Amino acid sequence: MSSNEPQKNSYLDQVVANQQRLEGDLKAKRAMPAAQAAAPAAMRAMRRADGGAEFVPVAGSSTQSNAVEVRITGWWRWKTVIVPPNAYVVHTRRGATDPLHLGLGVSFKFNPYTDSYLAVPGAMQTILINAHCICKELQGLLVQGYVQWIIHDFATAYRKLDFGDAEDPMRLVNLQLREQAEAAIKDKVATMSIDDVLSDKQPIIEELTARLRHVAEGEGGSDKGLGLRIVTVQIKEAVVSSSRLWENLQKPFRADRARIARLAELESEEVVTAREAVSQKTQETTRMETERELSVVRARNEAEAYDRTQTEKTRRAQKEQADAVTLALAQHETAMQKLELEKTRVASEAKAAVEKAAAQHTLLKLVAEGEAVVDLLRADALSKRTALEVQGFAARQKVENEISPAALQARVIQRLPEVVEKLPKPAELKSVTIGGAVDGQSLAGAVAQIVSVVKALDGVGK
């Protein structure tokens, strides 16, 4: 926003909007004449076909309105208006100066061509008030309250007040009283400080009650009033419009409460600290006394332990000396026993040596005899094995001499691959064929040559 542009006054805009709304609300909404002096055609349109009774709203036809619903019976000029018992009614006729019927719940004969009537609710009315005020410090406040009123003198009220709204006969009266109540609250709050408004609302209630009763009931019971009676006036709430101001108003109280709470905490901490110091001192004193008693007991125990230790050492020394003497005697006896045993052992060894020498001589004799027998057995076995070898060689020679040439050639042929494998590999192979011999004859000759070679080799090996 530019600095040259005027700042917008939201409060002024709200006041202007409320004023325009009030001007529109003060205009009565009349959908039809309030006296129900309609044309006969309209009345016939509302009458049922069987001529029975019907309910007709006095100030309008809306079923959601606050108008009094009366019941009209009869037909044409001879009708009867039945009024509920909690509604005020005034019945006038053309040419008559005073009302024909006036009161609470009064029913009457009605001629729609010459008569007119007005029915108003007789129940207590409640007006809710939201007054935007400015206090003495020029701060905005919202004061909320309510006013309850009732019709006290309907003969005065129907002449001075407008109950002819088509939807709600009490709307204009409630609106006028609410505006008067808001004006009275604003006038009173303007003379009070913000603290007085928030802390004590009784002055506002007294001022508002006095002004409303002066307007509604008149002074001293005179006929200058509106025929109404104010039942109660209450202020429910007063709220600061500015949230920042509301926070600032709460800060002193909160700071004071915080101070009191902090002082209480400090006092509690001091008491706790003092108690802790006393408790710590008591504990330390108790601990020192306990340590002193423990040290005395510990010293006494140590002395007793030392005495026991020394006594035990003396007893052990005496025991060790006695044990040493006993051990020396035992060692002496043991040495004597060892000496006797050694003598016995030497005699036994000498005897055993003599017996051993005799046993060794006998053993050597037996060994020599055994070796002679073994040599004889060994020579006998060798001669027998030699005879067996000679016999076996003769048998092999006999078998080999009995082998036919054909069998010998078959064996040679079977062993021919082994012979060939054992022959040295020639570096060069040359074959010369002389004459025109057949392949079969040459093969037989080759085999015969190989057999002769084998025989020669066999004879050389033998």
C-alpha positions in Angstrom: 0.0 0.0 0.0 1.3 3.4 -0.9 2.0 5.9 1.9 -0.2 8.5 0.2 -3.3 6.3 0.2 -5.5 6.6 3.3 -5.6 3.6 5.5 -8.9 1.7 5.6 -11.0 2.0 8.8 -12.5 -1.4 9.4 -14.5 -0.3 12.4 -16.1 2.5 10.4 -17.0 0.1 7.6 -18.6 -2.2 10.2 -20.6 0.6 11.7 -21.9 1.7 8.2 -22.8 -1.9 7.3 -24.7 -2.4 10.5 -26.5 0.9 10.0 -27.6 -0.1 6.5 -28.7 -3.5 7.8 -30.7 -1.8 10.6 -32.5 0.4 8.1 -33.6 -2.6 6.1 -34.7 -4.5 9.2 -36.8 -1.7 10.5 -39.0 -1.9 7.4 -42.0 -4.2 8.1 -42.4 -7.1 5.8 -46.1 -7.2 5.0 -47.0 -9.9 2.5 -50.8 -9.2 3.2 -52.8 -6.9 5.4 -52.3 -7.7 9.0 -56.0 -7.3 9.9 -57.0 -10.2 7.6 -59.5 -8.0 5.9 -59.1 -9.8 2.6 -61.5 -9.9 -0.2 -64.3 -12.5 0.0 -62.8 -14.4 -3.0 -59.6 -14.8 -1.1 -61.4 -16.0 2.0 -63.3 -18.5 -0.1 -60.0 -19.7 -1.5 -58.8 -20.4 2.0 -62.0 -22.1 3.1 -62.2 -25.8 2.8 -64.7 -27.4 0.4 -66.7 -29.0 3.3 -67.0 -25.7 5.2 -65.0 -27.0 8.1 -62.4 -25.2 10.3 -58.9 -24.1 9.0 -55.7 -22.6 10.5 -54.7 -19.3 9.1 -51.6 -17.3 10.1 -52.5 -13.9 11.2 -49.5 -12.0 10.0 -48.5 -14.2 7.0 -48.7 -17.6 5.4 -45.2 -18.9 6.2 -45.2 -22.1 8.3 -41.7 -21.3 9.7 -42.7 -17.8 11.0 -43.3 -16.7 14.6 -46.8 -15.6 13.9 -49.8 -16.8 15.9 -51.8 -19.4 14.2 -55.5 -18.9 14.7 -58.3 -21.2 13.7 -61.2 -19.8 11.6 -64.5 -21.7 11.4 -67.8 -20.9 9.6 -68.4 -19.6 6.1 -69.0 -16.4 4.3 -70.1 -13.6 6.7 -70.6 -15.9 9.6 -67.1 -16.9 10.8 -65.6 -17.5 14.2 -61.9 -16.8 15.0 -60.5 -19.2 17.6 -57.4 -17.6 19.3 -54.8 -19.7 21.2 -54.8 -19.2 25.0 -51.3 -17.8 25.1 -51.8 -15.0 22.4 -53.1 -11.5 22.7 -55.8 -10.4 20.3 -57.6 -7.1 19.4 -60.8 -7.2 17.4 -62.1 -4.0 15.7 -65.0 -3.2 13.4 -65.7 -0.6 10.8 -67.3 2.5 12.4 -66.5 1.5 16.0 -64.0 3.7 17.9 -63.1 1.1 20.6 -62.1 -2.5 20.0 -64.9 -5.0 20.3 -62.6 -7.6 21.9 -59.3 -7.1 23.6 -57.3 -9.6 25.8 -55.4 -12.8 26.1 -56.9 -15.8 24.3 -60.2 -14.2 23.4 -62.2 -15.8 20.6 -64.9 -13.9 18.7 -67.4 -13.8 15.8 -65.8 -12.4 12.7 -67.2 -10.7 9.6 -64.5 -10.5 7.0 -66.3 -7.6 5.2 -66.4 -5.2 8.2 -64.1 -6.6 10.9 -60.3 -6.7 11.4 -58.2 -8.4 14.1 -54.6 -8.6 15.3 -53.0 -11.5 17.2 -49.7 -11.2 19.0 -47.7 -13.9 20.9 -48.0 -13.5 24.6 -44.9 -15.6 25.6 -41.8 -14.0 27.0 -39.3 -12.8 24.4 -35.5 -13.0 24.6 -33.2 -10.5 22.8 -29.6 -11.4 22.3 -27.2 -8.4 22.3 -23.7 -8.1 20.8 -22.6 -4.6 21.4 -19.3 -3.4 19.9 -18.2 -0.7 22.3 -15.3 1.6 22.9 -14.1 2.1 26.5 -12.6 5.2 28.1 -9.1 4.2 26.9 -10.4 4.1 23.3 -10.1 0.3 23.1 -12.6 -1.9 21.4 -14.7 -4.3 23.4 -17.4 -6.8 22.5 -20.1 -6.9 25.2 -22.6 -9.8 25.0 -25.8 -10.0 27.0 -29.5 -10.7 26.7 -32.8 -9.0 27.7 -36.1 -10.8 28.4 -39.3 -8.9 28.2 -43.1 -9.6 28.1 -46.2 -7.7 27.1 -47.7 -6.2 30.3 -50.5 -3.9 28.9 -51.6 -5.0 25.5 -54.1 -2.1 25.2 -51.1 0.3 25.2 -48.7 -2.0 23.3 -50.8 -2.6 20.2 -51.3 1.2 19.8 -47.6 2.2 20.2 -45.8 -0.8 18.7 -45.7 -2.3 15.3 -46.8 -6.0 15.3 -47.7 -6.1 11.7 -44.6 -7.9 10.3 -45.8 -10.7 8.0 -43.3 -13.3 9.2 -42.6 -12.4 12.8 -44.9 -9.9 14.6 -42.4 -9.4 17.4 -39.4 -8.8 15.1 -39.6 -5.0 14.9 -40.2 -4.7 18.7 -37.2 -7.0 19.4 -35.1 -5.0 17.0 -36.0 -1.7 18.5 -35.3 -2.9 22.0 -32.0 -4.5 21.0 -30.9 -1.2 19.4 -31.8 0.7 22.5 -30.0 -1.8 24.7 -26.8 -1.7 22.5 -26.9 2.2 22.7 -27.3 2.1 26.5 -24.4 -0.4 26.8 -22.1 1.7 24.5 -22.9 4.9 26.5 -22.1 3.2 29.8 -18.9 1.4 28.6 -17.6 4.7 27.1 -17.4 6.1 30.7 -15.7 3.0 32.1 -12.1 1.8 32.0 -11.3 -1.5 30.4 -10.4 -3.0 33.8 -13.7 -1.9 35.2 -15.6 -3.4 32.3 -13.8 -6.8 32.5 -13.9 -7.0 36.3 -17.4 -5.7 37.3 -20.4 -5.8 34.9 -23.0 -4.8 37.5 -22.9 -1.0 36.6 -23.7 -1.9 32.9 -26.6 -4.1 34.0 -28.0 -1.4 36.3 -27.7 1.3 33.6 -29.2 -1.0 30.9 -32.1 -2.1 33.2 -33.0 1.5 34.1 -33.0 2.7 30.5 -35.1 -0.1 29.2 -37.6 0.1 32.0 -37.9 3.8 31.5 -38.7 3.2 27.8 -40.8 0.1 28.1 -42.7 0.7 31.4 -42.6 4.5 31.7 -41.8 6.6 34.8 -43.7 5.9 38.0 -46.3 3.7 36.3 -47.5 6.4 34.0 -49.0 5.7 30.5 -46.0 7.1 28.8 -44.5 3.6 28.5 -44.9 1.0 25.7 -47.0 -1.4 27.7 -44.1 -3.8 28.1 -42.3 -5.1 31.2 -38.6 -5.9 31.4 -38.2 -9.3 33.1 -34.4 -9.6 33.3 -31.2 -8.0 32.0 -27.9 -9.9 32.0 -24.4 -9.4 30.7 -22.8 -12.7 29.7 -19.4 -11.7 28.5 -17.0 -8.8 27.7 -14.3 -9.6 25.3 -11.3 -7.4 24.2 -11.4 -7.0 20.4 -7.6 -6.7 20.1 -5.7 -10.0 20.7 -2.5 -8.1 21.4 -4.2 -5.9 24.0 -5.8 -9.0 25.5 -2.4 -10.6 25.9 -0.9 -7.4 27.4 -3.8 -7.3 29.9 -3.0 -10.8 31.0 0.7 -10.3 31.2 0.7 -8.5 34.6 -1.4 -11.2 36.3 0.7 -13.9 34.6 3.9 -12.2 35.6 2.7 -11.8 39.2 1.6 -15.4 39.3 5.0 -16.4 37.8 6.7 -14.3 40.5 4.7 -15.9 43.3 5.4 -19.3 41.9 9.1 -18.6 41.5 9.3 -17.3 45.1 7.5 -20.3 46.3 9.9 -22.5 44.4 12.9 -20.6 45.9 11.4 -20.9 49.4 10.8 -24.5 48.9 14.4 -25.0 47.6 15.8 -23.1 50.6 13.8 -25.3 53.0 14.9 -28.4 51.1 18.5 -27.2 51.1 18.5 -26.6 54.8 16.9 -29.9 55.5 19.4 -31.6 53.2 22.3 -29.9 55.0 21.0 -31.0 58.4 20.4 -34.5 57.1 23.9 -34.6 55.5 25.4 -33.4 58.8 23.5 -36.0 60.8 24.6 -38.7 58.3 28.2 -37.6 58.4 28.2 -37.6 62.2 26.6 -41.0 62.3 29.2 -42.2 59.7 32.1 -40.9 61.8 30.8 -42.4 65.0 30.3 -45.7 63.2 33.8 -45.6 61.7 35.3 -44.8 65.2 33.4 -47.8 66.7 34.5 -49.9 63.8 38.1 -48.9 64.2 38.0 -49.8 67.9 36.5 -53.1 67.1 38.9 -53.6 64.3 41.9 -52.9 66.5 40.7 -55.3 69.2 40.1 -57.9 66.5 43.6 -57.3 65.1 45.2 -57.6 68.6 43.3 -60.8 69.2 44.3 -62.1 65.8 48.0 -61.2 66.5 47.9 -63.0 69.8 46.4 -66.0 68.2 49.1 -65.8 65.5 51.9 -65.7 67.9 50.5 -68.5 70.0 50.1 -70.5 66.9 53.7 -69.8 65.8 55.0 -70.9 69.2 52.9 -74.1 69.2 54.1 -74.8 65.6 57.8 -74.3 66.6 57.4 -76.7 69.4 55.6 -79.1 67.2 58.4 -78.8 64.6 61.1 -79.5 67.1 59.3 -82.5 68.4 58.7 -83.7 64.8 62.4 -83.1 64.0 63.5 -85.3 66.9 61.0 -87.9 66.0 62.1 -87.7 62.4 65.8 -88.1 63.3 65.0 -91.2 65.3 62.9 -92.6 62.5 65.7 -91.9 60.0 68.3 -93.6 62.2 66.0 -96.7 62.5 65.4 -96.6 58.8 69.2 -96.4 58.1 69.7 -99.4 60.3 67.0 -101.3 58.5 68.5 -100.3 55.2 71.9 -101.6 56.3 70.4 -104.9 57.3 68.6 -105.1 54.0 71.8 -104.3 52.1 73.5 -107.1 53.9 70.7 -109.5 53.0 70.8 -108.2 49.4 74.6 -108.7 49.0 74.3 -112.3 50.3 71.4 -112.9 48.0 73.2 -111.5 45.0 76.3 -113.6 45.7 74.2 -116.7 45.9 72.4 -115.7 42.7 75.7 -115.1 40.9 76.9 -118.6 41.7 73.6 -120.0 40.5 73.7 -117.8 37.4 77.2 -119.0 36.5 76.1 -122.6 36.7 73.0 -121.8 34.7 75.2 -120.1 32.0 77.5 -123.0 31.7 74.5 -125.4 31.2 73.0 -123.0 28.8 76.2 -122.7 26.6 76.3 -126.5 26.5 72.7 -126.7 25.4 73.3 -124.0 22.8 76.3 -125.8 21.3 74.3 -129.0 21.1 71.4 -127.3 19.4 73.6 -125.6 16.8 75.1 -129.0 15.8 71.6 -130.4 15.4 70.6 -127.4 13.3 73.6 -127.8 11.0 72.8 -131.4 10.4 69.1 -130.6 9.6 70.2 -127.8 7.4 72.6 -130.1 5.4 69.9 -132.7 5.0 67.4 -130.2 3.7 70.0 -128.8 1.2 70.7 -132.3 -0.2 67.0 -133.1 -0.5 66.4 -129.8 -2.4 69.3 -130.4 -4.7 67.9 -133.8 -5.5 64.5 -132.4 -6.2 66.0 -129.7 -8.5 67.9 -132.4 -10.5 64.8 -134.4 -10.8 62.8 -131.4 -12.0 65.4 -130.4 -14.5 65.5 -133.9 -16.0 61.7 -133.9 -16.2 61.7 -130.5 -18.1 64.4 -131.8 -20.5 62.4 -134.9 -21.1 59.3 -132.8 -21.9 61.2 -130.5 -24.1 62.8 -133.4 -26.0 59.3 -134.9 -26.6 57.9 -131.7 -28.2 57.2 -132.2 -31.9 58.5 -129.7 -34.6 54.9 -128.7 -35.3 54.2 -127.8 -31.7 57.5 -126.0 -31.5 56.5 -124.0 -34.6 53.1 -123.1 -33.1 54.7 -121.9 -29.9 57.2 -119.8 -32.0 54.3 -118.3 -34.0 52.4 -117.5 -30.8 55.5 -115.7 -29.3 56.4 -114.1 -32.6 54.8 -110.7 -31.6 56.8 -110.6 -28.4 60.0 -111.4 -30.3 59.2 -108.7 -32.8 58.6 -106.1 -30.1 61.9 -107.0 -28.5 63.9 -106.7 -31.8 65.7 -103.4 -32.4 63.9 -101.0 -34.8 65.7 -100.8 -38.2 66.6 -97.4 -39.4 66.0 -98.5 -43.1 64.0 -101.4 -44.6 65.1 -102.9 -47.9 63.4 -105.9 -49.4 64.7 -107.9 -52.4 62.6 -110.5 -54.1 64.4 -113.1 -56.3 62.4 -115.3 -58.6 58.7 -115.4 -59.0 57.8 -117.3 -55.9 54.2 -117.2 -54.6 53.4 -115.1 -51.6 52.3 -118.2 -49.6 55.7 -120.0 -50.3 57.7 -116.9 -49.4 55.7 -116.6 -46.1 56.4 -120.2 -45.2 60.1 -119.7 -45.9 60.2 -116.6 -43.7 58.5 -118.5 -40.9 61.0 -121.3 -41.3 63.9 -118.9 -41.1 62.4 -117.3 -38.0 62.0 -120.7 -36.4 65.6 -121.6 -37.1 66.7 -118.3 -35.6 64.6 -118.9 -32.6 66.1 -122.4 -32.1 69.6 -121.0 -32.5 68.8 -118.4 -29.9 67.3 -121.0 -27.6 70.4 -123.2 -28.0 72.6 -120.3 -27.2 70.6 -119.4 -24.1 70.9 -123.0 -22.8 
